[in-house]
Amino acid sequence: MINDVTYLMDESLSELTQIHNIQTEMRDQTAWAARPAQYRRERENTLRGLERHASSYTTLGKSTVGLLREFTAETKAPFMMPEIVDKLAAMLDYNLEALVGPKCGELRVKEPEKYHFDPRQLLSDILQVYLNLSDQDAFARAVANDGRSYKKELFERAIERSRRIALKPESELEQIRLFVVKVEEAKALIEVEDDLGEIPDEFLDPLMFTLMRDPVVLPSSRTVLDRATIKSHLLSDAKDPFNRVPLKINEVIPDPELKARIDAFVAERRSQRARPDSDVVMLD
């Protein structure tokens, strides 16, 4: 489904942009009439072909995004699989940029209903997918890790536009804002981890594959996770993710010895990275 949405949305938005460009060119009637007749015929034929294709792509893309909105509302775990979550985040970020980014004006076409293109509904659906998955740490990290399209400013524009046209209730816009805060925190953590270099496996959270800062032991499976990870998991599923035994957050067991080793590792790596600047020997 992720691949289908990516392909259909990419094709529909690309063809709408081309339609916009040709319509803009034709709008200047004096300049258009001055073009050679052969050129005008070719552009008009291109426009007709684009119109046929765009209508099909936007119709299929709209229905597929709608399915994604419904599925993510019902179940989250399948979309958090490592091989899926990064693709999902990249696809959503890319389309959000297309809809509210600096080039969104290129999607303005005459008679958008002719192509079954409803940018307001599309923006609403995409924001709803973000909302549906906003409580998933893996999703926030995947969005933060998207160096191609993710920008905090895009969400700010989406919130502003949604408020202006009453697309979403204020409570949901606040939820999106808080999600962006979480993404920015994840982005900062990724940058810190990059500075640390290779991290020993025993210090990595087995679900998020990130450095644990507050490791705890799950009482039944004896698996060690970061407290933030298991706390987030239990909000939507009150069971140990490794053996499905019922679990409450107050039942997890702190692991102070491992935490001390992780803190020492972080301090040592930071010290190593700071050392070269102070160890430079000036030669005359």
N, C-alpha and C positions, 0 to 999 in steps of 0.2 A: 504493500500500500504506500509506503514512504516513497519508493521509487516512482510509483504511478503519479502521486501528487507532485513530486519534483518535476517529472517530465511534462505533465499536463500544464502545470502552472508556468513553467519556464517557456513552453511553446506559446501559450495563450498571451502572456505578457509581452513576449518578444514580438508577436504578430500585431498586437494592439499598438505597440510602439511604432512599428513600421506603417500601420494604417494612419496613425497620428501624423507621422512625418509626411506622407503623401497628401493627406487632407490639408495640412498646413501649406504645403507647396501649391496646391490647387486653389487655396483661398485667395492668394494674390492673383486676381484674374488678369491683370495687365501683364505681369511677369509670366504667368502660365500661357497666355495666348502668344507670347513672343517665342515660346519654345517651339522647336521643330515638330511637325505633326507626328512623325514617327516616334519621337520621344514621348509625346503625350499619349499616344496609343499604347505604348509599352507600359507606361506607368499606370494607365487606367486598367489594363489587363492584369497587371501585378496587384492592383488594389482589389479587383474582383476576386482573384484567387485568395488573397489574404483574408478577405471578408468571409469567404466560405470556410476556410480552415479555422479562423479565429472563433467563429460561432460554435464549431464542434469542440474545440479545445476548451473554451471557457465553460461550456455546458458540462462537459465531463469533469473538468477541474473543480467546478463549483460543487458538484455532487460528491466527488471524492474527498474534498476538504470537509464537507458536511458529515461524511461518514467518519472521518478522523476525529472531528469534534465529538460525535456521539460515542465512539469507541473509547476515547481518552476519558470521557466522563464516567464510563462504566468500569473500566479496568486500566490500571496504570503499569503494573509489573511488566507485561510484554514489551512496552515501549521504553522501559528502562534497561533493557539488555544492552551490554556494551556495544554490540555490533549495530544497534538500532538508534540508541539515544543521540549519538553524535550526528547521524544523518538527519534525524528529526529536527534537532535544534538548528542545524545549518539551513534546512529547508524553510523553517518558520522565519528565521532571521532574514534570509534572503528575500522572502516575500513581503515581510514587514518593511524592509528597506524599499522595495519596489513601490509599495502603497503609500508610504509617508516620507520617504527619503527625498533628497534634493531633485531626483529625476522623476518624481511621481507625476509631474505635469505631462510627461510624454505618454501617459496612459489616457489622457483626455481625448476622446473621439466623438465625432458627431453621432447622435442616435446610439448611445451605448447599449440600449435595450435590443437593438438589432443584432448585437453579438452576444446577447444574454450576459452582459458584463455589468455586475452590480458591485462596485468597489466598496460601498458601505457594508454590504452583507459579508463580503470577503474579509474585510478588516475585522468585523465583528466575530466571524468564525475563527480566524487566526488568533485573535486575542483570547477567545474562549478556550482554545487548546492550551495556550500559555496558562490561563487560569486553572484549567483542569489539572495541570501537572505542576502547579506552582509550589506544592508542598513536597515535591520530590527533590532531594539534594542532588541526586545524579543528574537530573534535568538541568538544575541551576548551574551545575559545574559544566555540563555540555554546552550550554549557552555561553558561559564565560569563556570556554575554550575555543569558541568560534571566532577566529581572528579575521575571517573574511568579511562577515556582514554585521556581527553584533556591535552595536554602539548604544550606550545609555541614552543618547540624545534621541534616537529613533523611538524609544519607548515614551520619552517625554512628549514627543510630537504626537504619538498615537493617543496618549492620554488626553492631551490638549484638544485634539481633533474630536475624539470620542465625547468629551465633555461639551464641546461646542455644538455638536449635532445630536446630543442626547442618545448616543449609541449604546452606552453602558451605564448602569446605575453607579452612583458615586462610591458605593461600598466595593464594587468590583474594580473600579479604577484605583482605589486605595490598595486593594490586594495586588494589582499589577505593580504599583509603585513599590510595595514591600518586596515583591519578587525581584525587582531590579536591584534593590538594596542587597538581597541575598546573592544575586549574581555578581555584583561588584565585590562582595566579600569573598566569594569563590575565586574571582579573578585575581584578587590580591594574594590569596593563598596559593594559587597556581604559580604566581610570580615568585613567591617565597620558596616554594618547592623547587622551582627551576634553579634558583640560586644555590640550593643545597646540593645539587648534583644527584648522583645515584643514591637512592634510599634503600636500606636493607629491607627485605621482604617482611621481616618480623615487625617492622614499624609501620607497615602499610595496612590500612583498613581493607579487609577482604571483600567488602561490597563496593566501596567507592574507589579503591586503589589510590587513596590519598594518605598523606602522613597523619597518623593518629596524634591528637594532642591531649586527649583524656581517655585512655584505653580502659575498657571495662570487660569483665568476663560474663558471658551469658550462663546462668546457673545450670541449665540442662544440657546444652550442647557443648559447653565449656569453650566456646569460640570467643576470641577476643575481637572486639569492635571499638570504634570510637563512640563515645557517649552520644555525640550529636547525630551520628548515623542511626543508631538503634532507636534513639528518641524519635527521630523523623519517621522511621519505619513503623513504629508502634502507633503512630497517629492514624494510620490507615489499615494496619493489620496487627492486632494484639497477640502475635505469636512469634516465637523464635524463628527467624527466617531459615535456619539450617535444619531444624527437625520438627517444626510446626507445633511445638508444645506451647500452650498459653503462657504469656509472659507480660509482666508489668514493669515499668521503668524503675520502680523502687526495688525490684528484685535483682537488678544487675549488680555485679561485684566490682568495685574499683580495683585497679591493678597499679598501685603506687610504685612498685619496683620497676615495671616496664615504663611507666611515665617518666621516672627519674632518668632512665637510660635514654629515652627519646629526647628529653630536655638537654641532656649532656651531649647527645649527638648533634642537635641543632646548634648549641653553643659552640661546639668544636668546629663545625663546618663554617659558621659565620666568622669565627676567629681566624680560620685558615684563609678565608676569602679577603679578610681585612688586612692580613699580614703582609702581602707583597708590596703594597703601597708604602708601608713603614719600613720595609727591608731594602728599599732601593738605595744603592750606593752611588753617590755622585762622583764621577771621574773628571778630573780636570784635563 
